[in-house]
Amino acid sequence: MFTIKRSIFRPALTVAAISCLAATFSCKDYLDVSPASSYISDDVFSSVANVNSAIVGAYDPLSGDAGYGVRLSTGYPSDTDEGQNRAGAADGGSRDINRYRVTSGTTELPAPFTTLYLGVERANICIKNIPQMDLYKNGSATEQKALRRMHGEALALRALYFMEIVRNWGDVPAQFEPSSAYSDLNLPQTDRNVIYDQILGDLALASRLLPWRKESDANAYERFTKGAAKALRARIALARGGYRANARTGQMERPSDYLNYYTMARAECDTLLKTRSQHTLNPSFEAVWRNINESRFDVSYGEIMFEVGMGSGSALSDSKLGYNNGPRLDVNSRWGQGGGSYTINPNYFYAFDSTDVRRDVTVTLYQTTAATPNTQTSATLTTLRDGKFRRDWRVPILTGSSQNLGLNWPIIRFADVLLMFAEAQNELAGPSAAYNGTTPVAALEEVRKRSYPTASYKVLPAAQVGSKTTFFDALVKERLLEFGGEGIRKYDLIRWNLLGAKIAETKAQLTEMRNGTGAYANIPLYVYGYAVNDQLRYARSLYRPSFSNASTLSNYTLPGTTTVSNRFSWRQALGGTSTFIELFAANYVPNTGDELLAFPQAVVDTNPNLKQNFGY
């Protein structure tokens, strides 16, 4: 059973006090939240209703262009072996980030940086004040339960904000008190391990305070619950135990005690694997994404454990998911305009088995044009788009050129829990070693099995999962296939110290594809497409070479029919004057600190205790 989503966060907040919590956040004074916020605490933290408004305010910075509406979702996590955001040359803004050509003056840096610290500040105010309320200890059972939940939400939110800050900027100022508690907000940098350990502790406490999804007295999908906090703790534990770029030297390094954090991640995932009544896999991979696009919560399975609520049509609180990414749709189409800025790498499309149902959900082969705005035509091999967020799947349809579609961003799914468990247990004990009855192989195969029709599913051969090393390689690929377009891959590759290797591998595969050699010898130069009820169909297999005369055959009539299919460039699009391969991750250099972003120059100028990251 599914229920229609009714966002609790939009339109804009109605309690005036919330805007006072951190309203003066700016690039110039990035930690300077008006001390005047302290004098409203008694009023805000006087009732459950007012505290709820404060918590809603603490969630608010997650949304909008500077949050997961654009930058943190489809912007910062590119380029990787799965795709490119805004394919093309660096432009001083988002493409600088995606092409690894960042400078301290890159225009897309200040807003997310300050917005994340705004979220930290709002969470800090709640974390300090909620436990001090008389109602927290002496209120009714209902009041105490609600306040404990909101205390847990604030702790989880602070952990999420700091996770994003740390994984993008490394060693950063660590503020764990409201700004009014500091005499000098020019804080020095704190080693990211210290921050990670703090937020891992926060999440341990949060998971004790928060209810399970089905026991929550609030929205259990756009607000943190126990399951979401545990899953986030597992993700952060794996990051804490993974590789990272040294902020002073640029060299990739890993802490010596990393196995302690794999143990932590395994424990959190194990608890979740044993609580399937709260969260489990949706049997349909496509339904997970249809629900997002159709504004529904998955109340039956709860696979998406926490999603960021979007809405109100504003760049401050909505998302451009389905406009910035998803298939390119003409503005005059019945679905409205889709920008199609996120481009799937062709080798990623061909990494899927042809029967893997995830392929045609994660990758869209179609687009619409001004000539036929309501009829799908084929993209080329260099204009494939991601497909989990699609304007043409949105319910209700929103025509025109509006960029804000109100689509939520999923932070973590139960599929990730299964694969994090598999990764941690493999590292600790090997692929066939059971932990409380579950082996890494079984957890990985549960994710894979959903991805195939019953008749097509075959377990991975023993040679691919028989040793710790071969299983890890299989897991790296499985996470690639499962989480395409979800902003996860870049950070996975960094913590595995594989970002450089996968960028190089992608360039080599694309070059092979351009030349029609090796594994890509049978990829056609051209494809032939036609429409059935305005839906794109192909006349020939995408794994079969072109006709020998394809370069002169502009269309093709299906044998035994009068159906005419038109020719579209496929592998041909990689040749000629195309710079698709050359511009992909063009400026990435291993061990030079490219895994971290530069601090915005205005922030460095303001805080004399802040040292710029290596290489900037």
C-alpha positions, 0 to 999 in steps of 0.5 A: 500500500502507498500513500500520497506524499504531503510534505511537512516542510513546505511552503516556507516556515510559518514561525518567525522565530525560526528565521532568527536562528541563523538568519545572518549566515553569510560568506563573509562571516560563515560562522557568525550567526547572530548572538541575538538568537540566544534571547529567543531560546526561552520562547522557542523552547517552551512547548512541543509545538515550538520545538517542532517548528525549530526542528523543521527549521533545522531540516530546511537547509537540506533543500534548495539549490545550495542543498540537495536540490542541486549542488549536493545531489547532482553537482558535487558528486561528479565526474565518475565512471557512471557519468558527467554533470554538465558535460563540456569544458570548465566554466568557472562554476559547476563544471569546474567542480565536475572537471576537477578544476576547482579554485577558491573563486569557483562560483558554486562553492560558497552557497553550499558551504555556508548553507551546510554550516547554517544547518549545523547552527540550527541543529546545535541550537536544538541540541543544546536547548531541548534537553534543558527543557522542563518538559523533557524530564517532567512533561507528560509521557507524550511530550517527553516522547516527542521531545526525545524524538526531536532531540534525536532528529537534531543530532542526526541532522548535525551528523548529516551536515558535518558528513557533507562538509567533511567529505567535501572539504576535509579538516574544517572548523568544528562547531558543536555549540550554538554560535552565541557560546563562542567569543571568537568564531574564527575557529581553527580546523579540526582533524576530520577524524575527530569530527567523524568520531563526534558525529558517530557518537551523536548518531549512536545517541540519536538511534536510542532516542528516535523511534522506528519508522512504524512507531513514529508520531511524525512523518517517518520518511522526510524526518529521521527515524531509528533506521535512518540514523543507524544506516547513516551511522554505517555510511559514516563509519565506512567513510571514517575507516576509508581513504581520504586526501591529506589536506596538507599534502594531497596524498591519499591515506587511511587510518590504521584503525580502520577495521574498528569502523568496519566493525561498527558499520557491520553492527549497525547494518546487522541490526537493520537486517534483523528488523525487516518489518521496518525497512526492506527491499521493495520487490520492484526496483522501478517502483522505488523511483516511480514513488519518488516521481509520483510523490508517494511514500513507500509505506509497505517496504520503507526502502528509502529510509530518509528522503529530503522534503522538497517543495514550494517552487523556490530555489531556496526550498525546492529541487531541480531534480527531473529538470537538471537531470533525467531525459531531455524533453522539449519545452512544448512537450506535454510533460514540460521541459527537461534539461538533461544536464547529467550525462551517463557515460556510455561504458556505464550503460554497457556495464549492465547485463541486457536483462538487468532491469536497473539499466532502463530505469537508471539510464534513459535512451530517449529524448523529445525534440521541437519537431516531435515534442510528445514523441520519444526519439533516440539519444546518441551514445554521448547524450544518454541521461540518468533516469531515476528522476524524470519529468515525464514520470511526474504525477501530476504532470507539470507543463512548461519550463518551471525548473522546480518539480518538488521531487525529494532526494533520497539520502539512504536506501535499504539496498545500501544497508545490504551492500554496506554489510557485505562490504564490512563483513567481507573486509573483516572475515571474508565473503563466505563467513556468516555473521549472525546468519548472513554472509556477504555473498548472500547480502549482495545476491539479495540486491542482485536478485531483485535486478533480474526477471526470475528466468534471467537471474543467475548467481555470480560464479564462485570465481567472482566471489570466492576470495576477499579480493574478487568479492570486493571487485564484485561489490564495487561493480554492484554498487556502481549498478545499484546507485547510479545517479544517486550521488554516492559513487564519487565518495565510494571511490574516494574511500576505496582510493579508486577514484583515479583508477576508475577515471582512467579505466573509463577513459580507456573504455570510452576510447576502445568504444570509439575505436570499436575494439575489445569488449566494444567491437560489436557496439553499433555505429548507428541505431534505428529507432521508431515510436509505438504509442510515442514510446521509443523502440529499436529495430535492432539490438544495441549489442549488434553491429550496424549494417555494412551500409549504415553510413548511407542508410538513413532509415530502415523498414522492419522486415515484414512490416511497413514500420520505418525506423530512423537512423541515429548516431550511436558509437559514431557520436564518440568519433569525429570532433567529439571531445566527450572523452577528453573533457571527462574529469579532464583535470583530475590528478591523483594524490594532488588533493583533487578529492577535496574542494577548495575553501571559498576565498571569502571564507579564507579571507575572513578566518585567519585560522583557516588554511586552504586545502592542498593544491589550491 
